[in-house]
Amino acid sequence: MPDELLQRAREGDRDAFAALVAPYRAELQLHCYRMLGSLQDAEDALQETLLSAWIGLSGFEGRSSVRTWLYRITTNRCLNLLRSTSRRPLPAVPLPVPAPEPSRSGEVLWLQPYPDDLLEGLPDRLPGPEARYESREAISLAFVTAVQLLPPNQRAVLLLRDVLGYRASETAELLGLTEAAVNSALARARVTVDEKTVASPATTADEQALTERFVAAFTAQDVDALIALMTSDAWVRMPPLPFEYQGTEAARRFFTALAAHRRQIAAMVPVRANGQPAWGEYIRDPVTGGLHLIGVLVIGIAGDRIHEIVHFETTVAPYFGLPRTLSEPGE
């Protein structure tokens, strides 16, 4: 059947082409997201990939699988976008108070969360034998953030080798590099990612208990209770704002400064992002009494503590089916 679809697609049958690439769309979009850190950019890159594949189908000689051929096009499209000087983060909504002194200014300002609903559409395909990361680890927000700190070629090499499991020779062919260049880029990329990521996710039981305590502390603006749930080296981030806070003392300063001016969260609607707990944050409108969305919050868990709290702006809400307003919690 794949050979028949390929032949029909080469003859100009768009439906056959759509059927040919359909098994790979979800994983290609996820690859774009890992490369770019932005779901919106990933969707654009995927559409460009499919258009390029359709136009260039006559040049596909079948020396590799259709899947590998699509990964070659996808990766190079993402590399072109990463190297483009026009890629800039969107303007950010400023904090309601002057920001306390941050631990550092973040570099990954265009980062967006990835809805777990999209992960459910992935095929049950094992990575190649060279893969180093498990599927859940390779979608975590911490991992994707770390990948964004890599130069474009290192980023592509790490994902092709350690996530998808392509051999060094295959990766070199996909990227038009020498095998020695691939191995060198991979070694440097691994150092950066290993320094930035946190392993050991909690069990389901631990996660449920921890998230319940987190929601109670966060909605009550109980800074002491919130800090007690965090690891000593936890991060607080708010892309596209550049301020980042690491450690409990820095986090305490940030949440204390914000608590005096932040309106109380009236409802947190649970969703899932990057395989992690997430919520839509709603405050009550003093005039209408309805609930108004102010952001999407994602936490990362290590053991029985929170190692990361990331606030995203409302622009990502449609990806999670979160409405701008609610009449009552749960509606």
N, C-alpha and C positions, 0 to 999 in steps of 0.2 A: 504493500500500500504506500509506504513513503516514497518508493521509486516512482510509482504512478503519479502521486501528487506532485513530485518534483518535475516530472515530464510535463504534466498539464500546466503547472505554474510557469515553466519555461516557455510554453506556447501562449502565455498571456492570460491564463485563467486566474483571476484575482481570488476567487473563492478557494481554489486549490492552494494558492500561496498562503491564504489565511489559515487554512487547515494544516498546512505544512509547518508553520511557525507557532501555531497555537500552543503546543505542548511546552514551549520554552518561554512564553511571554512573561509568566510570573517570576521565574528565576532570573530572567534578563533584567526585569525591572528592579529586583532586589540587588542584583549586581551593580546596576546604575546607582542605586541609592547608597550602597557601600562606597562606591567610588566618589560620589558627589556630596553625600551627607544631606541632601535635600530631596524630599519626595517630589516636589514640583519640578525640579531640574531632572530628576530620574524619569518622570513621565515624558518630559520633552525629549530627553536623550533616547528613550525607547522608541518614540515615534520616528525620530530621525534615523535610528538604526533600521527599523522595518522599511522605511522608504528607501534607504540606501540598499538594503538587501533586495528589495523588489527590483530596483533599477539595475543592480549588478548581478542579478541571478544568472544571466547567461555566462558570466565569468566564473561561476562556481563549477569547478572541475571534479568535485567529488573525492579529492585526495584526503579530505578530513570529513568528519560527520557534519551534518547540517548544524547540529548544536555547537560544535567547535567553531565552525565558520561564522555563526551568529555571534558567538562570544568575541571573535576577532573584531568584527565590525563594531559591536557594542563598546568594547574596551577602548578602541581607538576614537570613537565618537566622544566618549567621556574624557579621554586625554585631551582632545581638541578643546573641549569646553573648559577644562581645568587650566589650560594654558592661555585661554582668552583673557585679555585685559578688561573686557567689559563685564566680567562676573563680579558683582558687588552685592553685599547684604542689603536687605530692605531696611528702610528707616525704622527705628525702634521707638516704641512709646516710652517716654522717660519715666523714671521712678518718681513717686509722689514726694520724696524727700531727697536731700543731697545724699549721695551714696557714701557709706563709710569707706575708709581706705581699703581697697581690694587687695587680695593676695597677689593677683596679677590681672593683666588685661588679656582677655581671651582672644584666640586667633580664629576660632571656628564660629564665626558670627552668623553663618547661613544655615546652621544645623536645624533639622526638623525631625520630629519623631516619625516612626514607621508603624502604622496600625497593624495589630496582630491579625485582624480580619484578612489582610492581604497575604499573610504568611500561611493561612489555611489553604490557599489555592496552590501552594507549591507542590510539585510532583514529589513522590516518595523516592527520590533518587539519591543514592549514596555518593558522597564525594569520592574523588580519585584516591589512590593509595597514598599519595604524598600529602594529603590534607593534615593540618596540625590542629585546627580548631573544630570543635563540635558546632553543629548548626545553631544551637541556642546561644552559645558564647559569641558566635560570629555575627549576631544581629543585635547584641546588647548595645545600649547607648554609649557605654564607656568604650567599647571596642570601635564603634563607628566614629566616635569623637577622636580616638587615638589615630585611626587611619587617616582622618582629615589633616593631621599634622605632618603627614609624609609628603615629600615631593611626588609629582604625578607618576613617574616611572616606578618608584618604590611602591607606591600605592597599588598600581596595577599588578606588579610582580607578587606582592604579598597576597593579594586576593586570589590571583590565579593559582599560585602555588599552595598557600597554606589554608585557604578556604575551599577552593574548588578542586584542589588536588592534582592539577596538571604537573607533569614532570618538567624538569628544567629545560630540556630540549624542546618540548611542546610550547612552553611559555616563551622561549626565545623566538620560535617561529611565529607565534601569535603577535608578538610585539615588534618583530623585526630587529631583535637585539642578538648579541652573541650569548652563548651559554655562560661564559665567564661574567659578562655584565649582569645577567639575571641573578647569578649566585651572589655577586657582590651587592647588588641592590637589595636582595632578600635578607642578607645578613644585617645590613644597616637598618632595614625596616623593622626587623624583629626586635632589635634593641629598643627602638622608640616605642613600639606597641607594648612590649613586655613591661616597660616602665610605667605606662599609662593605664593599663587595664587591671581590673580586680576580678578575681575568680571566686569560686565557692558560693554559688547562689543558694538561697535558703530552700528548705523543703516547702511543700504546699502548706502544711500545718503552720510552720513558722511564719510563712509569708502572710497568711490570713490574720494571725494574731498581731503581727507587727504592723500590718497596714491599718488594722482597726485602731491600734494605739496611735499611729501616726495621724490618722484623720481626726481623732479626738483632740490631739494636741494642736494640730494645725488650725482647725476651725475655732478652737478656744483661744488661739493666740497665746498658748502656754509655752513660752520660750524655753523654760527649764525642762519641761517634759519633752519638748521637741529635741533639744540638744542631747538629752539622755538616750535617745534612740539612735544617735548617729555615731559612726566610727570616729576615732580621733583624727583621721586624715580625710574626712568626708569633704566633698565639694558641693558648693551651691552655685548654680549657673543660671543665666537668663538670656540666652541668645535671642535676638541679635545685639542686646546690650553687652558691652565688653567686660563688665565687672564680674570677677570670679572670686569666690571665697573658699579657702581650704582650711580645715581644722575646726574644732568645736568653738574655739574662742572667736575666730573670725566669723563663723556662722552666727554665734550669739550676738556679736555687734550688729551684724546685718539684720537679723530678725528683730532685735530690740529696737533699732532705729525705725524699722518699717512698722512695727506693731502700733506705735503711737499715732500713726497717720493712716494705716490701712483699714478700710471698712471690713467688718467681720464677714468671713465666708459663711454664707447661709446654707450652701449645699455643695457637695462634691459628688459628681456623677461618675461612677467608675467606668473606665474603659481599659484597654490594654495597648501598650506600645513597646516595640522592640523586645517582646517577651517579658515585659516588666509591668508592675502596677502603674496605673495612670488615672487621672481624674480630670473632668472639666470643672473649673472653679467658678462658682456663681455667687454674686452678692445680691442683696435685696435692694431694689430701687425704692427710695424713700417716698416717691410720689405715687407710683403705680402699685407698689407692693409686689410686683413681679420680680423674678430672678433674672439677672443679667450676667452673661458669660464674661469673665475677665481674663481667662487664660486656660492653658492645659498644663498640668503638672505631672511629671514622670519621676519616679524614684528608682534607684538601683539598690539592690540588697546584697550584702555579703555576710554570710552566716546569719546571725540574729540581729544585725544592725543595718542601718541605712548608710551607704557610702556615697550617695549622690542624690541631690535634689535639683531637678532642672525644670524651670518655668518657661513655657513657650507662649507666644502671643496667640491671639484668637484666630489669626489667619490659618492656622492648621486645623481648626475645629471641624470644618466640613469633612475632612478625611476620616474623622471618627464618628460622624453622624451626630455631633453635638450641636443643638440649636443655639441661636444667639440669646434667646430668652426662654424662660420656663414660667408657668403660672405657679406651680408648686414643686418642691423637690420630688424627683422621680417621674415627672410628667415628660 
